[in-house]
Amino acid sequence: MVKPTDGDDDAAITPDDRDFVTALASGLEVISAFDHEHRSMTLSEVATRTGMNRARARRFLLTLQALGYVARRKRQFELSPRVLSLGYSFLSANNYHSVVQQGLEALTERTGESASLGVLDGLDVVYAARSAARHRLMAITLSVGTRLPALYTSMGRTLLAQLEEATLDGLLEGVTLEAHTEYTLTDMTAFRAEIERVRRDGYCIVDQELDSGLRSLAVPLYAGTGRLLGAINISTNAMRISEQQLREDFLPLLLEKRDQLARHMQ
């Protein structure tokens, strides 16, 4: 007879315990099966890597697909960008959030400008942490949970540049770029070239493409283990801070803070 565990017991339960949720464990196992060497897999490959039979692996893959965490192209399955939204839950669940918040506030104190952390959810960038400067940059109020279109923001483009080409192709399929200002990049060929430049150079500057007067700089933020946590940025007023100043003065500060944060997050 399996003995139920006490909910207040600090001891870890085992798969034999009544409180162990096998379905949840199997779903997480399927997600974990995807890694650097297995970015895209068939049903049979997922079943083999998880040790499940095909029917069981199929049920979990289709459930994760229905929830938006797995994408499917013909016979191939892969994790969708929505998995990155779990990063905010991870930051909030342990001291990463406080570490990131302190880092953003340090950037604001040093530059006088707003600094943020964003994660990718589909074609939206979601604000997961923010340190706001006293001056207002946009007509809308930016705060944790705010969503902005990733295509026209520095954090969004930075995160899109971290994706595998196949995943990026799937996201951009059928997308039409819309002009939000006179500066918005609306040609998809030029946009893809910009994403490639961001991937190559490791940073992104977006100049007034979403909102007139808003100029921003972003870099990707990885944990020490190499896991992508999001992107951090500095947002400025185009009348006050030039693009050259962003690149020459602010980029070194942002990279320095990014590296400091990565050392504290394993």
SULNOR-V719430 format. One record per pair of residues at least 4 apart in sequence whose ideal C-beta (glycine too) atoms are under 6 Angstrom apart, sorted by the first residue. I is the first residue (numbers start at 1). J is the second residue. If there is no record, write none. Layout:
i=I j=J
i=I j=J
This chain:
i=2 j=16
i=2 j=18
i=4 j=18
i=5 j=9
i=5 j=13
i=5 j=17
i=5 j=19
i=13 j=17
i=13 j=19
i=13 j=20
i=15 j=20
i=26 j=60
i=27 j=60
i=29 j=50
i=30 j=50
i=30 j=60
i=33 j=46
i=33 j=49
i=33 j=50
i=34 j=38
i=34 j=79
i=39 j=78
i=39 j=164
i=40 j=76
i=40 j=78
i=41 j=45
i=41 j=46
i=41 j=77
i=42 j=75
i=43 j=58
i=46 j=57
i=47 j=52
i=47 j=54
i=47 j=57
i=52 j=56
i=52 j=57
i=54 j=58
i=61 j=70
i=61 j=77
i=64 j=69
i=64 j=70
i=65 j=70
i=65 j=72
i=68 j=82
i=69 j=80
i=69 j=82
i=69 j=83
i=70 j=77
i=71 j=78
i=71 j=80
i=72 j=77
i=79 j=83
i=81 j=120
i=82 j=121
i=84 j=119
i=84 j=120
i=85 j=119
i=85 j=121
i=87 j=119
i=87 j=229
i=87 j=230
i=88 j=119
i=88 j=128
i=89 j=93
i=91 j=96
i=91 j=97
i=92 j=97
i=95 j=99
i=96 j=265
i=99 j=264
i=100 j=117
i=100 j=129
i=101 j=129
i=103 j=257
i=103 j=261
i=104 j=115
i=104 j=129
i=104 j=131
i=105 j=131
i=107 j=111
i=107 j=115
i=107 j=257
i=108 j=115
i=108 j=131
i=108 j=133
i=113 j=133
i=113 j=234
i=113 j=236
i=114 j=132
i=114 j=133
i=114 j=235
i=115 j=131
i=115 j=234
i=116 j=127
i=116 j=130
i=116 j=233
i=117 j=128
i=117 j=129
i=117 j=230
i=117 j=232
i=118 j=125
i=118 j=127
i=118 j=155
i=118 j=230
i=118 j=231
i=119 j=126
i=119 j=128
i=119 j=230
i=120 j=125
i=120 j=159
i=121 j=126
i=123 j=150
i=124 j=147
i=124 j=150
i=125 j=148
i=125 j=150
i=125 j=153
i=125 j=155
i=125 j=156
i=126 j=147
i=127 j=144
i=127 j=146
i=130 j=144
i=137 j=214
i=137 j=235
i=138 j=211
i=142 j=146
i=148 j=153
i=150 j=156
i=152 j=180
i=152 j=209
i=152 j=210
i=153 j=210
i=154 j=204
i=154 j=206
i=154 j=216
i=154 j=217
i=154 j=218
i=154 j=233
i=155 j=218
i=155 j=231
i=155 j=233
i=157 j=198
i=157 j=204
i=158 j=204
i=158 j=218
i=158 j=220
i=158 j=231
i=159 j=231
i=160 j=195
i=161 j=195
i=161 j=198
i=161 j=199
i=162 j=220
i=162 j=228
i=163 j=167
i=163 j=168
i=177 j=186
i=179 j=184
i=179 j=186
i=180 j=184
i=180 j=210
i=181 j=208
i=181 j=212
i=183 j=208
i=183 j=209
i=184 j=209
i=185 j=190
i=185 j=191
i=197 j=201
i=198 j=204
i=203 j=219
i=203 j=251
i=204 j=218
i=205 j=217
i=205 j=246
i=206 j=216
i=207 j=215
i=207 j=243
i=208 j=212
i=208 j=214
i=208 j=238
i=213 j=237
i=213 j=238
i=215 j=236
i=215 j=238
i=216 j=233
i=216 j=235
i=217 j=234
i=217 j=246
i=217 j=250
i=218 j=231
i=218 j=233
i=219 j=254
i=219 j=258
i=220 j=231
i=221 j=229
i=221 j=230
i=221 j=232
i=221 j=258
i=222 j=226
i=222 j=228
i=222 j=262
i=223 j=227
i=223 j=229
i=223 j=265
i=224 j=262
i=224 j=265
i=224 j=266
i=225 j=266
i=234 j=250
i=234 j=254
i=236 j=241
i=241 j=245
i=244 j=248
i=245 j=249
i=246 j=250
i=247 j=251
i=250 j=254
